[in-house]
Amino acid sequence: MLESALGIRLLLWTGQTVPRPQPALLDPLSEVEVVNDAESGDGFRLTFRVTKDALGLYDVLDAGTLDPMTRVIVGVVLGVVPEVLIDGVVTRHHVIPGGRPGEATFAVDGRDLTPKLDLQERDEAHDNQPDSVIVTKLLMRHPELGLIPQVAATTDVPIEVQRIPRQNGTDLDFIRDAASRNGFEFYLTPVTVGVNRAYWGPTVRAGVPQPALTTGILGFENVTSLTFGNDALAPVGASGSVVEPLTRTTIPIPALPPLRLPPLSAQPATALRSTRLRQVAGAGPLQAALASAAAATRAPEPITGNGQLDTMRYGAVLRARGLVGVRGAGRTYDGTYYVRTVTHHVKKGAYTQSFSLSRDGTGSLLPAVRP
């Protein structure tokens, strides 16, 4: 079974609507990879050793427990506390037949639960409703997913005589488009088994940082590799202008800062590049200002870090979309970072986590980080 002698246990549930534990799948399971990505969403791959019987059927593949769109929950237990890594659905199968019995491989790819929001296109009008109200309504259409909406309020309330928000696509299309124009992000993250938080709002960079990533401090290192980069051309500013409909006066919209608060560095980088917002001339000042801030928010951050940690030495599951401290990397790169991606790689006797970090500039705001 995929239970490490190091004290880390793997948990696997599957089911069409209500997932159930599947201990029989753990024995042929040889490798697990779970990717938590703040930009591209979450996904997973499960790799099994499979055997073909006399009728030509593969045991794991043809058992039906991992059919397409089956719900899958993958978690780990560190000590006594279970940690859900992903709650998603199967989207793709891969089979590699082996030359001899027991050499065949069956791999299952999946995504988080967002494909469930992307199955049916709709043509609907949402009269006199701001984006936040519409998004909440769309999320509540899917009670079987166990979603807890956490939706940030938007202040732009459309009036029917001026414009009517319309949905011409799936629920996921509208939710993501609305997030983009408000400078927000949308993602699902597991809270516990079968329950997920559906977050729609600005990037959150507050809260207690996760245990620090330590390098270069003898006896305290918990990363096996860690590198940093500084791309001066990454930040982008965006400006434009709108035309006031009554007086036909042109109102300039300045380049606004990204909607990432609070800042994480002592010396935030200045945007050297600038783009023009050419699609906002007929919009209102508030919509144009949101478009300017949203364009700056979508631009990548200049400081990035990439590395890998050993889970037993780190002692925790590193979470994407949260904060983490770095120490031992020098004054320029020490401090607090936003965790953009974490890739969990689990196999017999080993559990490693690869990660990528980012922030808005150099230098730390605090003299020390959480150990």
N, C-alpha and C positions, 0 to 999 in steps of 0.2 A: 504494500500500500504506500501511497505518497504521504507517509508520516515520517518526518525527520526525527532521527535520534537526538537532534539538537533541541527538541522541545517545541517545534513549530508544526502544527497540524493543519491540513487543508480541509476546507468544508466545501461541499458541492451539492446544490439543490437544483432540480429541474421539474418542469411541469407546464401544462398548457396555460393555466390561469393561476393556480396556487402551487408554487414550487414545493417539492418535498425532498428530504435528504435522499441521496443516491449512493449509499456506501458501496454498492456493487460496481460502480464506475471508477472507484478510486484504485482498484487493483490494476486494471489495464492502462490507467492514466499515467503517462510518462513525463509530461511536461505541461506547464501552465504559463501563459504570458498574458498579463492584463495591463493595458495602457490607459492611464488617466491623463487626458490632454485638455488643458483649459481652452484651447483654440479649436481643435478638430473634434472634440468629444471623446468618449471613452469606448474602448473595444477590448476584445479578448480572443485568444486562441487556445484551444484544448487539444492536445495531441495524445492519441491512444495507440497502443499496440493491439491489433485485432487479429482474429483467427477466423478462417473460412471453413464452414462445415461441409458435409458431403453434398448438400443441396446448393452449394455456392453462396450461402448467406454469411455475411460478416456479423459476428455476435453483437458488437456495440452499435454498428451502423444500422442494422435491421431490427434492433430491439424497439425502436420508436421513441426512446427517451431523449433523443437529441435531434428530432425532426426539425426542419426549417420553421422558424418563428416560435419554437419552444422557448419558454422563459428559463433563464439560467442565472443562478446566483452563485458567485464564487467568493469565498472568504477564507481567512486564516485565523488561527487561534494562537496568540502569543501569551503563554502562561494560561490564564483562565478566561481572558476576555476575547470574544469573537470580533473580528474586524471584517466587515463586508467590503470587498475590493470592487465589485461591480454587480449590478443587477441589470441584466440585459436579455437579448433574444438572439437565437441562432439565425444567421443570415446566409451562411455558405458552408458547403462541405468540400473536403479534399480527400481523395483516396489514392494511396500509392500501393498497388499490389506488390507483394513480396515474392521472391523466387522460391522460398521455402516456407513451411508452416511457421507462423508466429512472427514473420518478418514484415507483414503488411502494416501500413500506417494509415490511420484515419484521423484527420484534423478537422476541427470545428471552429469556424470564425463567427464572431458575433459583435454586436454593437450594444450600447446602452439602450434604454427603452424608447429613445426618440424615433426609431423606425415605426413604432406603433402609432405615432402622431402623423405619419407621413404616408398613410395608405389610401386615403380618400380625398379627392379634390372637391372643393365646394365653391359655389358662386353665391356669396351672401353680402348684404349691406349691413353695416353696423352704425345706424344713424345716431348722431349726437353722443357718441361714446369715445372717451379717450383711450389711447392704446392700452393702458394698464387694465382698464375694465374689460376690454375685449380679450386680452391675453388670459385673464383670470377665467373668463367664461369658456374659452377654448380648452383650457386645462381641465376644467371641471367636467368636460364631456367624456373623460376617460377615467371613471372611478375604479375600473378593474386594475389599473396600474398602481394604485396606492400612492398617488401623488399628493404632496402637501404643497400647495402654491405659496411661494414667497415672492410677491410681485411688488416692485417699487411703483409708487404713484407717479403718474405723469400729469403735468399741469396744462398741456395743450388740449383743450376741449373743442373739438370741431363743431361748428354750427351747421345745421342741415342746409341752410340757404347758401353757405359758402363752399363746403366740401363734405363729402360723405365717405368715410373709410369703407373700403370694399375688400372682401377676401376673394381672390381668384386663384385658388390653389389649396394645398393641404393646410391643416392646422399648423403644422411645423413651419411651412413656408411663411405664413403670416406672422407667427411668433418671432421667427428669426429676422424677418424684414423690419418688424416693429422695433426689435432690439437694436438693429443696425442704425436706424434713423434717429434713435434716442441716445446713441453712444453707450448702449447697455450690452450685456451678455446674457445668454440663456444656456442653462445646463441642468442636468439631473444628477443628483448625488445621493447615494444610499444613506439612510438614517439608521435603519436596522433591517432585518430580514423582511422583505416584502413591502417596505415603506421607503419612499424616495422624496427628497426635497426638490421641487421644481423652482429654481431660482431664475428670476427675470429682473435685472436691475443693473446698476453700475458695478464695476469691478470693486470688490470689497478688499481692502488692505488693512483692516483693523483686526484686533483680537490678539490672543496670546500666541506668540510664535511657537512652532514645534521645536522639539529638542534640536540643539545646534549641530550643524555639520562641522566636524573638527578635522583640521589637517595641520601638519607641521608642529604639533605639540606632543612631545614624546609621552607615551602612555595613555593619551586621550584620543588618538586618532580613531575615527569610525568610518572614514571614507577610504576607498581603495584607489580612487583617482578623482581629481578635481581641477578643472581649467577654467579660465575666465577670458572674456573678450570685450572690447570696447569699440563699437561701430559709431563713429561720429555722424554718419549720414543717415542713421536710422530714424531719429525724430523728424516729424514733418508738421509744419503749421499749415493752416488752411484759412483763407479769407475770401470775401466776396462782397456782393452788394444786393440790396433789394429795392424795388420801386414801390413807393407809397401810392396806392391806387387812386386817391382823390386828388392830390397835388402833383402827382407824377415826379416826386422828389426822390432822388437816388440816395439811399441810406447805406453807408459802408458798414460792413460787418468785419471786425478785426479778427485776426487769428487768436483763438482762445486756447487755454491750456487743456491738456487731456483730462478726462473725467476719471482720474485715478487718484484717489485721496485716501489717506494722507500720503505725502511724499515719503520715500524710503531712504533717500540719500542726503548727505550734507551739501552736495554740490550737484543739483540736477542739471542735466545737459540742456543746452539751448538748441532749438531746432534751426538747423542751417538751411534746410530745404523748405520751400513753400509751394502750395498748390492753390489753384483758383476754384472756387465753388461756382460752376457755371450753370447749375440746375436750380438755383434758389432765387432767381430774380423775381419770380412771381409769388414767392412764399412770404409769409409774415416774418417780422424781425425775430420772434421767438424761435420759429422753425429754422431760420437761417443760422441763428446762434447755436442751436442744437447741432446742426449739420457741421458747423465749424469745429465744435468741441468733439463731435463724434469722429471726424476725420483725423484729428490729432490723437484720439484714443486708439483708433485702429492701427496707427503706425507702430512699428516695433519699438521696444525700448533699447537704449544704446548698450547697457551693460548686461552681459549674459554669462551664465556659468553652467557647466556641464560636468557630470561626474557619476560615480557609482559608489554605493555604500553596501557594507555587509550588515544584514539585518540583525544578526545576533549581537554584534558590537554596538549597533545603533540602538537596539532595544525597543523599536517602535515601527509603525507603518507610517512612512512619509506620505502626506496627502497633497495632491495637486490642488490649486486654487486656494492655498493657504500661505502663511508666512513661515519662514524658517531663518534662523540665525546662522551666520558663518563666522568662524574664528580660526585664527592661525594662518590666514591668507595675506596678511599685511594690511596696513591702514587704508590703502586705496580700496581694497575689495572686501574687507571685513564688514560685518553689519547685517542688516535684515534684508531679505530678498522675498520676492513673490515666486512661488513654485508653479512653473508653467506645465511641466509634464513629469509624470513618474511612470516608469515601466517596471512592473513586478514580474520577476522571473523565478518560478518555483519548479524545482525538480528534486529527485530523491537526494536528501542530505544537504540541500543548498537552497537558500532564498536570498537573492540579491535584488537591489532596487537601483535602477538607473534614473537620473533626474536631470532636468534643465531648469535654470533659475533666471530671473531678470529683475532689473530695477532701473530707475530713472537717471541715475548718475553715480558718482564715486563718493567714497567716504561714508562713514557711519554717523547716524544721528545720535547714537548712544555710546557711552564709553565701553559698554560690555553687552553681550547678548545672553539670552537664557542658556544655561549649560545643556 
